[in-house]
Every structure is written in structure tokens, then in C-alpha cells.
Amino acid sequence: MGSTLMLAVVFDFDLVAFALAIAAEQRRASARIVQDCQILRYSHKIYPNQFCLLPT
């Protein structure tokens, strides 16, 4: 009885950890690098909700 309950609790924790890992992977930002035509010293990293300028 006790080992079955413990197995269920551990399984639930594993399931929650797996769901949190999947959610974290989906939230991680992906970027694409675009060259600026006028200012060739900079390339833009464009994120889904923001961008930043990095010198090349």
C-alpha cells in the first residue's frame, strides 16, 4: 500500500517536471540574424518580441 502511494507520488512529480520542461522549451526565444543594408557594421538579432544591435 505504502509503496504504491509512493510510486504514484513520484510519477506525479515526474509528470509535472516533464510538463514544465516542455513549457520552458517552448518559451525559449529563437532569433534570426539580419544584415542591415545601410549600416554594415551591425547585424540585428531579431527576437519574436524584441531586438538588439550587436557590433560584428
Distance bins in CASP14 RR format, pairs under 12 A and 6 or more apart:
PFRMAT RR
TARGET T0000
AUTHOR 0000-0000-0000
RMODE 2
METHOD distances of the structure
MODEL  1
1 7 0 0 0 0 0 1 0 0 0 0 0
1 8 0 0 0 0 0 1 0 0 0 0 0
2 8 0 0 0 0 1 0 0 0 0 0 0
2 9 0 0 0 0 1 0 0 0 0 0 0
2 10 0 0 0 0 0 1 0 0 0 0 0
3 9 0 0 0 0 0 1 0 0 0 0 0
3 10 0 0 0 0 0 1 0 0 0 0 0
4 10 0 0 0 0 0 1 0 0 0 0 0
4 11 0 0 0 0 0 1 0 0 0 0 0
5 11 0 0 0 0 0 1 0 0 0 0 0
5 12 0 0 0 0 0 1 0 0 0 0 0
6 12 0 0 0 0 0 1 0 0 0 0 0
6 13 0 0 0 0 0 1 0 0 0 0 0
7 13 0 0 0 0 0 1 0 0 0 0 0
7 14 0 0 0 0 0 1 0 0 0 0 0
8 14 0 0 0 0 0 1 0 0 0 0 0
8 15 0 0 0 0 0 1 0 0 0 0 0
9 15 0 0 0 0 0 1 0 0 0 0 0
9 16 0 0 0 0 0 1 0 0 0 0 0
10 16 0 0 0 0 0 1 0 0 0 0 0
10 17 0 0 0 0 0 1 0 0 0 0 0
11 17 0 0 0 0 0 1 0 0 0 0 0
11 18 0 0 0 0 0 1 0 0 0 0 0
12 18 0 0 0 0 0 1 0 0 0 0 0
12 19 0 0 0 0 0 1 0 0 0 0 0
13 19 0 0 0 0 0 1 0 0 0 0 0
13 20 0 0 0 0 0 1 0 0 0 0 0
14 20 0 0 0 0 0 1 0 0 0 0 0
14 21 0 0 0 0 0 1 0 0 0 0 0
15 21 0 0 0 0 0 1 0 0 0 0 0
15 22 0 0 0 0 0 1 0 0 0 0 0
16 22 0 0 0 0 0 1 0 0 0 0 0
16 23 0 0 0 0 0 1 0 0 0 0 0
17 23 0 0 0 0 0 1 0 0 0 0 0
17 24 0 0 0 0 0 1 0 0 0 0 0
18 24 0 0 0 0 0 1 0 0 0 0 0
18 25 0 0 0 0 0 1 0 0 0 0 0
19 25 0 0 0 0 0 1 0 0 0 0 0
19 26 0 0 0 0 0 1 0 0 0 0 0
20 26 0 0 0 0 0 1 0 0 0 0 0
20 27 0 0 0 0 0 1 0 0 0 0 0
21 27 0 0 0 0 0 1 0 0 0 0 0
21 28 0 0 0 0 0 1 0 0 0 0 0
22 28 0 0 0 0 0 1 0 0 0 0 0
26 48 0 0 0 0 0 1 0 0 0 0 0
27 48 0 0 0 0 0 1 0 0 0 0 0
27 49 0 0 0 0 0 1 0 0 0 0 0
28 47 0 0 0 0 0 1 0 0 0 0 0
28 48 0 0 0 0 0 1 0 0 0 0 0
29 45 0 0 0 0 1 0 0 0 0 0 0
29 46 0 0 0 0 0 1 0 0 0 0 0
29 47 1 0 1 0 0 0 0 0 0 0 0
29 48 1 0 0 1 0 0 0 0 0 0 0
29 49 1 0 0 1 0 0 0 0 0 0 0
29 50 0 0 0 0 1 0 0 0 0 0 0
29 51 0 0 0 0 0 1 0 0 0 0 0
29 52 0 0 0 0 0 1 0 0 0 0 0
30 45 0 0 0 0 0 1 0 0 0 0 0
30 46 0 0 0 0 1 0 0 0 0 0 0
30 47 1 0 0 1 0 0 0 0 0 0 0
30 48 1 0 0 1 0 0 0 0 0 0 0
30 49 0 0 0 0 0 1 0 0 0 0 0
31 43 0 0 0 0 0 1 0 0 0 0 0
31 44 0 0 0 0 1 0 0 0 0 0 0
31 45 1 0 1 0 0 0 0 0 0 0 0
31 46 1 0 0 1 0 0 0 0 0 0 0
31 47 1 0 1 0 0 0 0 0 0 0 0
31 48 0 0 0 0 1 0 0 0 0 0 0
31 49 0 0 0 0 0 1 0 0 0 0 0
31 50 0 0 0 0 1 0 0 0 0 0 0
31 51 0 0 0 0 1 0 0 0 0 0 0
31 52 0 0 0 0 1 0 0 0 0 0 0
31 54 0 0 0 0 0 1 0 0 0 0 0
32 43 0 0 0 0 0 1 0 0 0 0 0
32 44 0 0 0 0 1 0 0 0 0 0 0
32 45 1 0 0 1 0 0 0 0 0 0 0
32 46 1 0 1 0 0 0 0 0 0 0 0
32 47 0 0 0 0 1 0 0 0 0 0 0
32 48 0 0 0 0 1 0 0 0 0 0 0
32 51 0 0 0 0 0 1 0 0 0 0 0
33 42 0 0 0 0 0 1 0 0 0 0 0
33 43 1 0 1 0 0 0 0 0 0 0 0
33 44 1 0 0 1 0 0 0 0 0 0 0
33 45 1 0 1 0 0 0 0 0 0 0 0
33 46 1 0 0 1 0 0 0 0 0 0 0
33 47 0 0 0 0 0 1 0 0 0 0 0
33 51 0 0 0 0 0 1 0 0 0 0 0
33 52 0 0 0 0 0 1 0 0 0 0 0
33 53 0 0 0 0 0 1 0 0 0 0 0
33 54 0 0 0 0 1 0 0 0 0 0 0
33 56 0 0 0 0 1 0 0 0 0 0 0
34 42 0 0 0 0 0 1 0 0 0 0 0
34 43 1 0 0 1 0 0 0 0 0 0 0
34 44 1 0 1 0 0 0 0 0 0 0 0
34 45 0 0 0 0 1 0 0 0 0 0 0
34 46 1 0 1 0 0 0 0 0 0 0 0
34 47 0 0 0 0 0 1 0 0 0 0 0
34 51 0 0 0 0 1 0 0 0 0 0 0
34 53 0 0 0 0 0 1 0 0 0 0 0
34 54 0 0 0 0 0 1 0 0 0 0 0
34 56 0 0 0 0 0 1 0 0 0 0 0
35 41 0 0 0 0 0 1 0 0 0 0 0
35 42 0 0 0 0 1 0 0 0 0 0 0
35 43 1 0 1 0 0 0 0 0 0 0 0
35 44 1 0 0 1 0 0 0 0 0 0 0
35 45 0 0 0 0 0 1 0 0 0 0 0
35 46 0 0 0 0 0 1 0 0 0 0 0
35 54 0 0 0 0 0 1 0 0 0 0 0
35 56 0 0 0 0 1 0 0 0 0 0 0
36 42 1 0 1 0 0 0 0 0 0 0 0
36 43 1 0 0 1 0 0 0 0 0 0 0
36 44 1 0 0 1 0 0 0 0 0 0 0
36 45 0 0 0 0 0 1 0 0 0 0 0
36 46 0 0 0 0 0 1 0 0 0 0 0
36 51 0 0 0 0 0 1 0 0 0 0 0
36 53 0 0 0 0 1 0 0 0 0 0 0
36 54 0 0 0 0 0 1 0 0 0 0 0
36 55 0 0 0 0 0 1 0 0 0 0 0
36 56 0 0 0 0 1 0 0 0 0 0 0
37 43 0 0 0 0 0 1 0 0 0 0 0
37 44 0 0 0 0 0 1 0 0 0 0 0
38 44 0 0 0 0 0 1 0 0 0 0 0
39 53 0 0 0 0 1 0 0 0 0 0 0
39 55 0 0 0 0 0 1 0 0 0 0 0
39 56 0 0 0 0 0 1 0 0 0 0 0
40 55 0 0 0 0 0 1 0 0 0 0 0
40 56 0 0 0 0 1 0 0 0 0 0 0
41 53 0 0 0 0 1 0 0 0 0 0 0
41 54 0 0 0 0 0 1 0 0 0 0 0
41 55 1 0 0 1 0 0 0 0 0 0 0
41 56 1 0 0 1 0 0 0 0 0 0 0
42 51 0 0 0 0 0 1 0 0 0 0 0
42 52 0 0 0 0 0 1 0 0 0 0 0
42 53 1 0 1 0 0 0 0 0 0 0 0
42 54 1 0 0 1 0 0 0 0 0 0 0
42 55 1 0 0 1 0 0 0 0 0 0 0
42 56 1 0 0 1 0 0 0 0 0 0 0
43 51 0 0 0 0 0 1 0 0 0 0 0
43 52 0 0 0 0 0 1 0 0 0 0 0
43 53 0 0 0 0 1 0 0 0 0 0 0
43 54 1 0 0 1 0 0 0 0 0 0 0
43 55 0 0 0 0 1 0 0 0 0 0 0
43 56 1 0 1 0 0 0 0 0 0 0 0
44 50 0 0 0 0 0 1 0 0 0 0 0
44 51 1 0 1 0 0 0 0 0 0 0 0
44 52 1 0 0 1 0 0 0 0 0 0 0
44 53 1 0 0 1 0 0 0 0 0 0 0
44 54 0 0 0 0 1 0 0 0 0 0 0
44 55 0 0 0 0 0 1 0 0 0 0 0
44 56 0 0 0 0 0 1 0 0 0 0 0
45 51 1 0 0 1 0 0 0 0 0 0 0
45 52 1 0 1 0 0 0 0 0 0 0 0
45 53 0 0 0 0 1 0 0 0 0 0 0
45 54 1 0 0 1 0 0 0 0 0 0 0
45 55 0 0 0 0 0 1 0 0 0 0 0
45 56 0 0 0 0 0 1 0 0 0 0 0
46 52 0 0 0 0 1 0 0 0 0 0 0
46 53 0 0 0 0 0 1 0 0 0 0 0
46 54 0 0 0 0 0 1 0 0 0 0 0
END
